[in-house]
Amino acid sequence: MKSIQILRSQIDKIDEKIDKLLLKRAQKVLKIKALKKSQKLPITDVNREKEIFSKFSSEYEIAIFKGIVKASKKIQQSSSKSSSIMNKK
């Protein structure tokens, strides 16, 4: 049986990969923000959210993606050209 330390180290490596993917996602969200602004579209797209959440069957996955969508909306609502998430790397 693996020790907690080894498992936590493996989780840390997974977290690093997730972080990089979230950064890439945030970059795309900023591009969508610009397009929505130029097309005078609202930030919230209920149909898109339903589409995202319908891909998952687990309540845990849905909860995680609700958090991701919420963060994406926050990025789109920010008045600056880039979000603080973009400046961390």
N, C-alpha and C positions, 0 to 999 in steps of 0.2 A: 504494500500500500504506500502510495506516495505521500510525502509529508505535505503539510499545509503550505510551507514555504515554497516548495517546488511548484505546487499548483498555483499559488499566488503569482509566482514569477511568470508562469505560462499565461495567466490572465492578464498580467501587465503587458506582455507582448501583443496579445489580442487587442487590448485597449489602445495601444499605440497605432495599430492598423485601423481600428475604428475611428480614432481621432483624425488620421490622415484622410479617410473617406468622408468624414463629416466636414472637413475643411474644403474638400473638392465639392461637396454638395452645397456648402455655403457660397462658394464662388459662383455656382450655377444659379443659386437663389438671387444673388445680386444682379445677374444678367436678366433674370425674369423680372426683378423689381424694375429695372430700367424699361423693359418692354411694356410692362403693365402701366407704368407711368405715362409712357408715350402714347399708349393706346387707351388711356383713361379707364383702365380696368380696376376693379376692386382687388384688394390684397387677398381677401378670403374667396376661395372657390370651393363651395361645398361639394360639388360633384367630383372635383379632383380629390378632395379629402376622402370621400366615400370610396373612390377608386383605389387610393393608397391603402386604406384600411381593409378593403375587401380581399386583399392579397394574403391576409394573415388569418389564421384560425385561432391562434393562441391569444388569450387575454393579455399575456405578458408581452408578446410581440406588438399587439395593438397599443398597449400602454407606452411602450418604448417609442413607437412611431408617432403617437399623439404628442409626445414630448418633442420629437424632431420637427413635426409640423408646427408646433407652437413656437419653437426657436426660429424656424424659417420665417414665420409671420413677423416675429420680433425684428429680424434682420430687415425685412421689407418695410417695416414701420419706422426704422431708424432714419434720422434725417441726414446722417453723414453718408458719404459715398461708399465707405467701407465700414464694416462692423468690427468690433473689437476682436471677434474670432479670427478675422482676416489678418490682424496685426500680431498674432501670437507666434507666428512662425517666421 
